Amino acid sequence: MSVQPETIQGAPDTPDEYDEMVEQLDEIIELGLSKLTGDGRIRDNEKAKARCEYMKRVEQAVKAKRQVVKDKRLMEMGRKLEKLEESGEIDL
């Protein structure tokens, strides 16, 4: 899966779009971690700045993933509440 600019703009409308965002963030996190600790690790001390940048990007991706998961759950809860309200089971 590749990250296309048009796939990361705007807010998702469906749970599947949230899942796709999580997959893309997982890919970014995995790549960043491999550059920090895995076979793709940047070992040259001269390139320590690049290693630090990867650490920052991994941290940003983890934070973004947490927010995406939270937003997805809120969207799902909102839809459930709407259905309950429409069915007359609850009155908000």
OpenMM code with the backbone's topology and positions (N, CA, C; nanometers):
from openmm import Vec3, app, unit

residues = "MET SER VAL GLN PRO GLU THR ILE GLN GLY ALA PRO ASP THR PRO ASP GLU TYR ASP GLU MET VAL GLU GLN LEU ASP GLU ILE ILE GLU LEU GLY LEU SER LYS LEU THR GLY ASP GLY ARG ILE ARG ASP ASN GLU LYS ALA LYS ALA ARG CYS GLU TYR MET LYS ARG VAL GLU GLN ALA VAL LYS ALA LYS ARG GLN VAL VAL LYS ASP LYS ARG LEU MET GLU MET GLY ARG LYS LEU GLU LYS LEU GLU GLU SER GLY GLU ILE ASP LEU".split()
positions = [
    Vec3(0.0854, -0.1175, 0.0000),
    Vec3(0.0000, 0.0000, 0.0000),
    Vec3(0.0896, 0.1232, 0.0000),
    Vec3(0.0555, 0.2187, -0.0811),
    Vec3(0.1316, 0.3427, -0.0827),
    Vec3(0.0427, 0.4565, -0.0360),
    Vec3(0.1045, 0.5552, 0.0206),
    Vec3(0.0301, 0.6698, 0.0720),
    Vec3(0.0180, 0.7726, -0.0392),
    Vec3(-0.1023, 0.7922, -0.0884),
    Vec3(-0.1291, 0.8896, -0.1930),
    Vec3(-0.1817, 1.0172, -0.1290),
    Vec3(-0.1397, 1.1344, -0.1764),
    Vec3(-0.1858, 1.2601, -0.1162),
    Vec3(-0.3372, 1.2722, -0.1100),
    Vec3(-0.4067, 1.2260, -0.2140),
    Vec3(-0.5521, 1.2402, -0.2137),
    Vec3(-0.6199, 1.1489, -0.1115),
    Vec3(-0.5498, 1.0474, -0.0622),
    Vec3(-0.6110, 0.9566, 0.0350),
    Vec3(-0.5948, 1.0056, 0.1776),
    Vec3(-0.5158, 1.1092, 0.1987),
    Vec3(-0.4950, 1.1550, 0.3360),
    Vec3(-0.5478, 1.2959, 0.3589),
    Vec3(-0.6300, 1.3447, 0.2677),
    Vec3(-0.6878, 1.4779, 0.2840),
    Vec3(-0.8319, 1.4662, 0.3297),
    Vec3(-0.8721, 1.5568, 0.4164),
    Vec3(-1.0106, 1.5585, 0.4617),
    Vec3(-1.0378, 1.4544, 0.5682),
    Vec3(-1.1607, 1.4554, 0.6159),
    Vec3(-1.2018, 1.3617, 0.7199),
    Vec3(-1.2698, 1.2413, 0.6558),
    Vec3(-1.2427, 1.1229, 0.7071),
    Vec3(-1.3067, 1.0023, 0.6539),
    Vec3(-1.4575, 1.0037, 0.6796),
    Vec3(-1.5315, 0.9399, 0.5896),
    Vec3(-1.6764, 0.9316, 0.6026),
    Vec3(-1.7229, 0.7943, 0.6501),
    Vec3(-1.6376, 0.6937, 0.6350),
    Vec3(-1.6783, 0.5576, 0.6692),
    Vec3(-1.5734, 0.4918, 0.7582),
    Vec3(-1.6151, 0.3873, 0.8323),
    Vec3(-1.5171, 0.3128, 0.9129),
    Vec3(-1.4055, 0.2536, 0.8275),
    Vec3(-1.4378, 0.2130, 0.7043),
    Vec3(-1.3346, 0.1572, 0.6166),
    Vec3(-1.2263, 0.2595, 0.5852),
    Vec3(-1.2655, 0.3849, 0.5685),
    Vec3(-1.1663, 0.4894, 0.5421),
    Vec3(-1.0783, 0.5113, 0.6651),
    Vec3(-1.1374, 0.5016, 0.7836),
    Vec3(-1.0568, 0.5102, 0.9054),
    Vec3(-0.9599, 0.3926, 0.9120),
    Vec3(-1.0082, 0.2731, 0.8775),
    Vec3(-0.9212, 0.1552, 0.8785),
    Vec3(-0.8055, 0.1721, 0.7812),
    Vec3(-0.8334, 0.2312, 0.6649),
    Vec3(-0.7274, 0.2555, 0.5666),
    Vec3(-0.6243, 0.3537, 0.6227),
    Vec3(-0.6716, 0.4563, 0.6918),
    Vec3(-0.5790, 0.5522, 0.7529),
    Vec3(-0.4916, 0.4831, 0.8567),
    Vec3(-0.5513, 0.3957, 0.9373),
    Vec3(-0.4752, 0.3232, 1.0392),
    Vec3(-0.3704, 0.2348, 0.9721),
    Vec3(-0.4074, 0.1676, 0.8626),
    Vec3(-0.3113, 0.0845, 0.7898),
    Vec3(-0.1947, 0.1684, 0.7386),
    Vec3(-0.2240, 0.2858, 0.6842),
    Vec3(-0.1181, 0.3726, 0.6329),
    Vec3(-0.0280, 0.4206, 0.7460),
    Vec3(-0.0872, 0.4556, 0.8591),
    Vec3(-0.0065, 0.4986, 0.9738),
    Vec3(0.0775, 0.3833, 1.0266),
    Vec3(0.0217, 0.2620, 1.0275),
    Vec3(0.0991, 0.1445, 1.0690),
    Vec3(0.2198, 0.1247, 0.9784),
    Vec3(0.1999, 0.1481, 0.8481),
    Vec3(0.3097, 0.1351, 0.7520),
    Vec3(0.4190, 0.2381, 0.7814),
    Vec3(0.3785, 0.3603, 0.8096),
    Vec3(0.4746, 0.4661, 0.8421),
    Vec3(0.5493, 0.4318, 0.9705),
    Vec3(0.4767, 0.3850, 1.0708),
    Vec3(0.5381, 0.3491, 1.1990),
    Vec3(0.6365, 0.2347, 1.1798),
    Vec3(0.5958, 0.1324, 1.1043),
    Vec3(0.6828, 0.0170, 1.0809),
    Vec3(0.8115, 0.0579, 1.0098),
    Vec3(0.7992, 0.1417, 0.9066),
    Vec3(0.9176, 0.1882, 0.8340),
    Vec3(1.0091, 0.2677, 0.9265),
    Vec3(0.9494, 0.3588, 1.0030),
    Vec3(1.0301, 0.4397, 1.0943),
    Vec3(1.1017, 0.3559, 1.1979),
    Vec3(1.0316, 0.2580, 1.2539),
    Vec3(1.0946, 0.1721, 1.3543),
    Vec3(1.2055, 0.0873, 1.2934),
    Vec3(1.1877, 0.0443, 1.1674),
    Vec3(1.2944, -0.0337, 1.1036),
    Vec3(1.4184, 0.0524, 1.0822),
    Vec3(1.3978, 0.1822, 1.0577),
    Vec3(1.5119, 0.2728, 1.0408),
    Vec3(1.5806, 0.3012, 1.1746),
    Vec3(1.5067, 0.2815, 1.2828),
    Vec3(1.5638, 0.3076, 1.4153),
    Vec3(1.6250, 0.1831, 1.4782),
    Vec3(1.5606, 0.0679, 1.4589),
    Vec3(1.6033, -0.0506, 1.5336),
    Vec3(1.6251, -0.1741, 1.4486),
    Vec3(1.5707, -0.1802, 1.3290),
    Vec3(1.5727, -0.3025, 1.2496),
    Vec3(1.6887, -0.3110, 1.1536),
    Vec3(1.6702, -0.3955, 1.0506),
    Vec3(1.7736, -0.4160, 0.9491),
    Vec3(1.8022, -0.2887, 0.8700),
    Vec3(1.7044, -0.2004, 0.8614),
    Vec3(1.7226, -0.0764, 0.7864),
    Vec3(1.7788, 0.0362, 0.8706),
    Vec3(1.8271, 0.0024, 0.9911),
    Vec3(1.8733, 0.1041, 1.0860),
    Vec3(1.9825, 0.1917, 1.0264),
    Vec3(1.9705, 0.3185, 1.0534),
    Vec3(2.0734, 0.4149, 1.0135),
    Vec3(2.1836, 0.4060, 1.1188),
    Vec3(2.2969, 0.3488, 1.0816),
    Vec3(2.4025, 0.3219, 1.1793),
    Vec3(2.5131, 0.4280, 1.1801),
    Vec3(2.5231, 0.5018, 1.0745),
    Vec3(2.6284, 0.6013, 1.0615),
    Vec3(2.6037, 0.7162, 1.1593),
    Vec3(2.7011, 0.7411, 1.2470),
    Vec3(2.6867, 0.8495, 1.3445),
    Vec3(2.6739, 0.9856, 1.2771),
    Vec3(2.7280, 0.9975, 1.1566),
    Vec3(2.7167, 1.1222, 1.0819),
    Vec3(2.5709, 1.1485, 1.0424),
    Vec3(2.4927, 1.0428, 1.0380),
    Vec3(2.3524, 1.0559, 0.9977),
    Vec3(2.2590, 1.0477, 1.1182),
    Vec3(2.3112, 1.0807, 1.2333),
    Vec3(2.2308, 1.0759, 1.3557),
    Vec3(2.1112, 1.1698, 1.3462),
    Vec3(2.1283, 1.2789, 1.2738),
    Vec3(2.0174, 1.3734, 1.2572),
    Vec3(1.9003, 1.3059, 1.1850),
    Vec3(1.9307, 1.2264, 1.0842),
    Vec3(1.8253, 1.1541, 1.0116),
    Vec3(1.7552, 1.0556, 1.1040),
    Vec3(1.8316, 0.9890, 1.1903),
    Vec3(1.7732, 0.8947, 1.2866),
    Vec3(1.6786, 0.9685, 1.3808),
    Vec3(1.7182, 1.0870, 1.4250),
    Vec3(1.6321, 1.1682, 1.5127),
    Vec3(1.5044, 1.2092, 1.4404),
    Vec3(1.5158, 1.2417, 1.3123),
    Vec3(1.3970, 1.2784, 1.2345),
    Vec3(1.3007, 1.1602, 1.2236),
    Vec3(1.3561, 1.0397, 1.2039),
    Vec3(1.2699, 0.9211, 1.1997),
    Vec3(1.1991, 0.9019, 1.3332),
    Vec3(1.2700, 0.9257, 1.4443),
    Vec3(1.2072, 0.9130, 1.5763),
    Vec3(1.0904, 1.0103, 1.5891),
    Vec3(1.1104, 1.1327, 1.5438),
    Vec3(1.0031, 1.2330, 1.5505),
    Vec3(0.8839, 1.1912, 1.4653),
    Vec3(0.9119, 1.1405, 1.3451),
    Vec3(0.8037, 1.1010, 1.2548),
    Vec3(0.7263, 0.9819, 1.3103),
    Vec3(0.7969, 0.8882, 1.3723),
    Vec3(0.7288, 0.7739, 1.4338),
    Vec3(0.6385, 0.8225, 1.5466),
    Vec3(0.6902, 0.9129, 1.6278),
    Vec3(0.6095, 0.9677, 1.7376),
    Vec3(0.4845, 1.0376, 1.6827),
    Vec3(0.5002, 1.1162, 1.5773),
    Vec3(0.3857, 1.1848, 1.5165),
    Vec3(0.2847, 1.0851, 1.4607),
    Vec3(0.3345, 0.9796, 1.3976),
    Vec3(0.2450, 0.8791, 1.3399),
    Vec3(0.1680, 0.8048, 1.4485),
    Vec3(0.2337, 0.7755, 1.5600),
    Vec3(0.1659, 0.7083, 1.6714),
    Vec3(0.0560, 0.7981, 1.7272),
    Vec3(0.0865, 0.9257, 1.7450),
    Vec3(-0.0148, 1.0201, 1.7946),
    Vec3(-0.1311, 1.0313, 1.6959),
    Vec3(-0.0996, 1.0390, 1.5679),
    Vec3(-0.2044, 1.0488, 1.4660),
    Vec3(-0.2903, 0.9233, 1.4652),
    Vec3(-0.2266, 0.8070, 1.4806),
    Vec3(-0.3019, 0.6813, 1.4827),
    Vec3(-0.3983, 0.6790, 1.6006),
    Vec3(-0.3519, 0.7212, 1.7163),
    Vec3(-0.4402, 0.7261, 1.8336),
    Vec3(-0.5608, 0.8151, 1.8066),
    Vec3(-0.5388, 0.9293, 1.7439),
    Vec3(-0.6481, 1.0219, 1.7148),
    Vec3(-0.7447, 0.9629, 1.6127),
    Vec3(-0.6917, 0.8956, 1.5114),
    Vec3(-0.7768, 0.8345, 1.4093),
    Vec3(-0.8646, 0.7263, 1.4716),
    Vec3(-0.8049, 0.6429, 1.5570),
    Vec3(-0.8818, 0.5370, 1.6235),
    Vec3(-0.9897, 0.5987, 1.7120),
    Vec3(-0.9548, 0.7036, 1.7839),
    Vec3(-1.0520, 0.7728, 1.8695),
    Vec3(-1.1650, 0.8314, 1.7852),
    Vec3(-1.1307, 0.8980, 1.6752),
    Vec3(-1.2318, 0.9577, 1.5875),
    Vec3(-1.3242, 0.8516, 1.5287),
    Vec3(-1.2663, 0.7367, 1.4915),
    Vec3(-1.3474, 0.6278, 1.4359),
    Vec3(-1.4479, 0.5792, 1.5400),
    Vec3(-1.4023, 0.5595, 1.6614),
    Vec3(-1.4918, 0.5130, 1.7679),
    Vec3(-1.6029, 0.6144, 1.7946),
    Vec3(-1.5680, 0.7421, 1.7954),
    Vec3(-1.6694, 0.8457, 1.8167),
    Vec3(-1.7719, 0.8475, 1.7035),
    Vec3(-1.7257, 0.8309, 1.5800),
    Vec3(-1.8172, 0.8271, 1.4668),
    Vec3(-1.9121, 0.7084, 1.4790),
    Vec3(-1.8574, 0.5916, 1.5139),
    Vec3(-1.9403, 0.4725, 1.5288),
    Vec3(-2.0414, 0.4896, 1.6415),
    Vec3(-1.9991, 0.5473, 1.7528),
    Vec3(-2.0902, 0.5709, 1.8646),
    Vec3(-2.2004, 0.6689, 1.8244),
    Vec3(-2.1645, 0.7719, 1.7506),
    Vec3(-2.2627, 0.8690, 1.7040),
    Vec3(-2.3673, 0.8049, 1.6148),
    Vec3(-2.3219, 0.7177, 1.5263),
    Vec3(-2.4163, 0.6485, 1.4375),
    Vec3(-2.5095, 0.5570, 1.5167),
    Vec3(-2.4543, 0.4886, 1.6170),
    Vec3(-2.5378, 0.4016, 1.7008),
    Vec3(-2.6421, 0.4836, 1.7755),
    Vec3(-2.6005, 0.5978, 1.8280),
    Vec3(-2.6954, 0.6844, 1.8985),
    Vec3(-2.8057, 0.7336, 1.8054),
    Vec3(-2.7681, 0.7700, 1.6830),
    Vec3(-2.8680, 0.8145, 1.5855),
    Vec3(-2.9698, 0.7046, 1.5573),
    Vec3(-2.9214, 0.5812, 1.5409),
    Vec3(-3.0119, 0.4689, 1.5148),
    Vec3(-3.1046, 0.4449, 1.6331),
    Vec3(-3.0495, 0.4522, 1.7545),
    Vec3(-3.1324, 0.4326, 1.8734),
    Vec3(-3.2378, 0.5419, 1.8851),
    Vec3(-3.1981, 0.6639, 1.8546),
    Vec3(-3.2923, 0.7751, 1.8621),
    Vec3(-3.4016, 0.7612, 1.7552),
    Vec3(-3.3613, 0.7211, 1.6341),
    Vec3(-3.4583, 0.7020, 1.5263),
    Vec3(-3.5570, 0.5904, 1.5580),
    Vec3(-3.5088, 0.4869, 1.6257),
    Vec3(-3.5967, 0.3742, 1.6589),
    Vec3(-3.6865, 0.4046, 1.7786),
    Vec3(-3.6590, 0.5155, 1.8455),
    Vec3(-3.7402, 0.5544, 1.9606),
    Vec3(-3.6977, 0.4891, 2.0908),
    Vec3(-3.5861, 0.4161, 2.0889),
    Vec3(-3.5389, 0.3489, 2.2102),
    Vec3(-3.4830, 0.4476, 2.3120),
    Vec3(-3.4286, 0.5588, 2.2621),
    Vec3(-3.3801, 0.6641, 2.3521),
    Vec3(-3.4235, 0.7991, 2.2975),
    Vec3(-3.4268, 0.8966, 2.3860),
    Vec3(-3.4621, 1.0324, 2.3453),
    Vec3(-3.3519, 1.1254, 2.3939),
    Vec3(-3.2803, 1.1826, 2.2996),
    Vec3(-3.1696, 1.2715, 2.3375),
    Vec3(-3.2123, 1.4151, 2.3384),
] * unit.nanometer
topology = app.Topology()
chain = topology.addChain("A")
for resn in residues:
    res = topology.addResidue(resn, chain)
    for name in ("N", "CA", "C"):
        topology.addAtom(name, app.Element.getBySymbol(name[0]), res)
